[in-house]
């Protein structure tokens, strides 16, 4: 279904409810620059670093990553786990996984307050930005502690620049990107208002510091388009 949620006036802050879950695939493909590149690079890194064990996707939404990854790992000793605190998202994910005959375990839990499964890799694409800054550090620490030695953490985030002028340029470029994909000025404004104080982005350096503080020895960018980026963090 096409995302036209913000053609109507907003009545509350953004949330991953049934309405959003129903249009999520269209929403994310039109709203995230380089989305396909991010999925592709995430998969390539996972296949490089994980030979056996669990791959856990935190904030898996409708399971695009896990479903596309499944054919590449189904003959290996690798299990796929999707975590999301939105039952509406997981309902869509389970339907899609069944249609593609993908063996994925889904957990409807809050990653912050729940125990995470021991894993060889964790993914959190566009997830940390929705975790309140006060407890974001706690979640990244939990990810590190639940990651096996030699494991990898991949996460994509919307970024801010510490330079005000550059930050304005990045925002304007992003809004231009969304207009090119059919969103109106009004839809863009309404969504931005709905996300106010719900999506709280960090800078590139703040994200790297967050990981290093948790114990990750190496953190690097794999992809960046203006204010959207994919990171990789390694646990030796």
VEXMI-348796 format. One line per field, with one value per residue (C-alpha): residue in one letter; chain; x, y negated, z. Coordinates in steps of 0.001 Angstrom, whole numbers. Each point is the difference from the previous one (the first is absolute). Last residue first. Layout:
BEGIN
kefi <- A  ...
torro <- A  ...
xx <- X  ...
yy <- Y  ...
zz <- Z  ...
***
This chain:
BEGIN
kefi <- X  X  X  X  X  X  X  X  X  X  X  X  X  X  X  X  X  X  X  X  X  X  X  X  X  X  X  X  X  X  X  X  X  X  X  X  X  X  X  X  X  X  X  X  X  X  X  X  X  X  X  X  X  X  X  X  X  X  X  X  X  X  X  X  X  X  X  X  X  X  X  X  X  X  X  X  X  X  X  X  X  X  X  X  X  X  X  X  X  X  X  X  X  X  X  X  X  X  X  X  X  X  X  X  X  X  X  X  X  X  X  X  X  X  X  X  X  X  X  X  X  X  X  X  X  X  X  X  X  X  X  X  X  X  X  X  X  X  X  X  X  X  X  X  X  X  X  X  X  X  X  X  X  X  X  X  X  X  X  X  X  X  X  X  X  X  X  X  X  X  X  X  X  X  X  X  X  X  X  X  X  X  X  X  X  X  X  X  X  X  X  X  X  X  X  X  X  X  X  X  X  X  X  X  X  X  X  X  X  X  X  X  X  X  X  X  X  X  X  X  X  X  X  X  X  X  X  X  X  X  X  X  X  X  X  X
torro <- A  A  A  A  A  A  A  A  A  A  A  A  A  A  A  A  A  A  A  A  A  A  A  A  A  A  A  A  A  A  A  A  A  A  A  A  A  A  A  A  A  A  A  A  A  A  A  A  A  A  A  A  A  A  A  A  A  A  A  A  A  A  A  A  A  A  A  A  A  A  A  A  A  A  A  A  A  A  A  A  A  A  A  A  A  A  A  A  A  A  A  A  A  A  A  A  A  A  A  A  A  A  A  A  A  A  A  A  A  A  A  A  A  A  A  A  A  A  A  A  A  A  A  A  A  A  A  A  A  A  A  A  A  A  A  A  A  A  A  A  A  A  A  A  A  A  A  A  A  A  A  A  A  A  A  A  A  A  A  A  A  A  A  A  A  A  A  A  A  A  A  A  A  A  A  A  A  A  A  A  A  A  A  A  A  A  A  A  A  A  A  A  A  A  A  A  A  A  A  A  A  A  A  A  A  A  A  A  A  A  A  A  A  A  A  A  A  A  A  A  A  A  A  A  A  A  A  A  A  A  A  A  A  A  A  A
xx <- 37242  -3400  -442  -2300  -1353  -1883  -2550  -772  -2725  569  1643  137  2418  1161  2371  951  2378  113  2867  660  -3622  -75  -3247  1862  1255  -3554  -1374  3143  -618  -3617  1002  2638  -2479  -2426  -3008  -3637  -3057  -3108  -2947  764  -1469  -996  -3591  1242  2369  -2810  -2271  2657  841  -3679  -601  3000  -1349  1485  355  3449  1713  -1585  1674  3458  -572  -857  3300  1978  -1677  842  3633  340  -1462  2489  2843  -922  -436  3306  -320  -1660  -2971  -338  -2707  1196  1043  1351  2266  1462  2574  1254  3556  -895  -3730  -2380  -2329  2301  389  -3746  -662  2502  -1750  -3325  1272  1526  -3366  -1627  303  77  -3570  -38  -1511  3414  1275  -2329  819  1804  786  1880  1654  2484  1465  -2906  -924  -3692  -901  -1560  -2870  -322  1790  -836  -3730  -1498  -2096  2503  26  1864  703  -265  -761  -2705  -282  -3739  540  2667  -2320  -2862  2329  1429  -3449  -1027  3388  -614  -3427  1412  2352  2764  2190  2560  837  2145  1802  1885  3287  1440  128  -2310  -2620  2602  -299  -3700  -708  1688  -2851  -2482  2252  573  -3608  -1269  -3166  1433  3297  440  2856  1209  1704  2407  612  2846  2184  2249  -785  2539  -68  -3653  -985  2105  -1563  -3508  518  1516  -3043  -2542  1819  272  -3736  -760  2308  -2053  -2648  -3472  -1312  1038  -880  -3535  -787  1061  -1767  -3436  -1943  2357  -671  -3781  363  2174  3696  -377  320  -1401  -3714  -2844  1720  -1975  -527  2376  2375  -1112  287  2463  -973  -1126
yy <- 8546  -1655  -1994  -2942  -671  -3164  -867  -3677  -2502  -3774  -582  3511  2148  3592  2360  -2358  1321  1168  2039  1313  168  -313  -1810  -3328  796  459  -3272  -1838  1136  -1160  -3346  -426  509  -2444  1215  130  -290  1494  -349  -3552  -1395  2945  -1192  -3492  1395  2143  -3014  -2112  2732  631  -3742  -414  2890  3486  1470  1492  -3147  -1836  2466  -675  -3747  398  1837  -2717  -2635  1962  459  -3691  -1043  2261  -1517  -3468  1140  1913  2856  1983  2238  3619  2484  3397  3416  2732  2987  1769  2724  2975  1182  872  625  -2938  -152  -2382  -2263  -110  -731  -2863  -1349  196  -1811  -2776  -556  -320  -3743  -721  1339  2832  -954  -906  3410  1739  -1222  3276  1910  3163  2395  2680  3151  115  742  -799  -3356  -223  -2458  -3624  -1767  2518  -385  3314  1550  2684  1422  3166  174  2998  -1641  1665  -3213  -298  1084  -2661  -2627  905  125  -3430  -1569  1342  -1044  -3608  -60  1658  -2960  714  1552  2791  2190  3113  1891  3240  921  3501  -402  1266  -2657  -2792  -1581  779  -1676  -3356  -1508  999  -1245  -3413  -701  1183  -2144  -2016  1665  -2398  2105  2477  3009  2207  3234  2482  1121  -1511  -3620  -2677  3  977  -2713  -2597  882  -107  -3425  -1249  1124  -1374  -3351  -128  688  -2834  -2450  -3002  1021  -1490  1593  3596  -563  -1166  2593  2825  -1613  -402  2499  -308  -3750  506  2819  -2078  -799  -3390  -3617  -2574  -687  -1565  -582  -1671  2317  268  1261  3609  196  2901  2244  3554
zz <- 19015  76  -3203  -770  -3514  -822  -2715  -604  -831  246  -3394  -1479  1985  -198  1808  2801  2648  3598  1484  3481  1144  3791  836  11  -3491  -1247  1380  -1124  -3581  135  1495  -2701  -2829  1618  1948  -1086  2295  -1641  2400  1220  -3254  -2203  -469  -895  -2634  -1352  -326  -1732  -2523  -743  -495  -2316  -2078  -173  -3492  -82  -1264  2934  2377  -1456  206  3677  440  -1743  2188  3154  -1051  -903  3342  1812  -2000  1199  3586  183  2488  -2757  704  -991  -956  1051  -1276  2257  -380  3041  -588  1964  533  3555  367  293  2991  1937  -3025  -628  3673  -124  -3088  1855  3096  -2109  -1633  3439  629  -3736  -400  -2502  -3381  -1456  1104  -2479  -3493  -763  3180  -977  2427  -881  1565  2405  3595  204  1566  3458  137  1183  -2836  -2716  634  -1060  -2778  -976  -3531  -986  -3727  -2322  -3351  -2106  -2063  689  3614  494  -1486  2316  3021  -803  -367  3412  1339  -999  1662  3137  366  2539  -2681  -27  -2990  424  -2757  634  -1656  -320  -3787  -2752  815  -43  -3456  -456  3396  -629  -2052  2701  2794  -1552  -978  3392  232  2930  1055  2897  1317  -2641  1563  -1937  1877  -247  -2887  -2673  838  -939  -3805  -404  2488  -1825  -3360  1461  1561  -3245  -2000  2478  122  -3788  -301  2427  -1765  1031  2543  -493  -3195  807  3669  -647  -2677  2311  2952  -1563  2119  2967  142  257  2538  2317  -73  1650  -1112  2400  36  -1990  -3325  -2796  -2990  -2967  2645  -220  -3793  -102  -2890  711
***
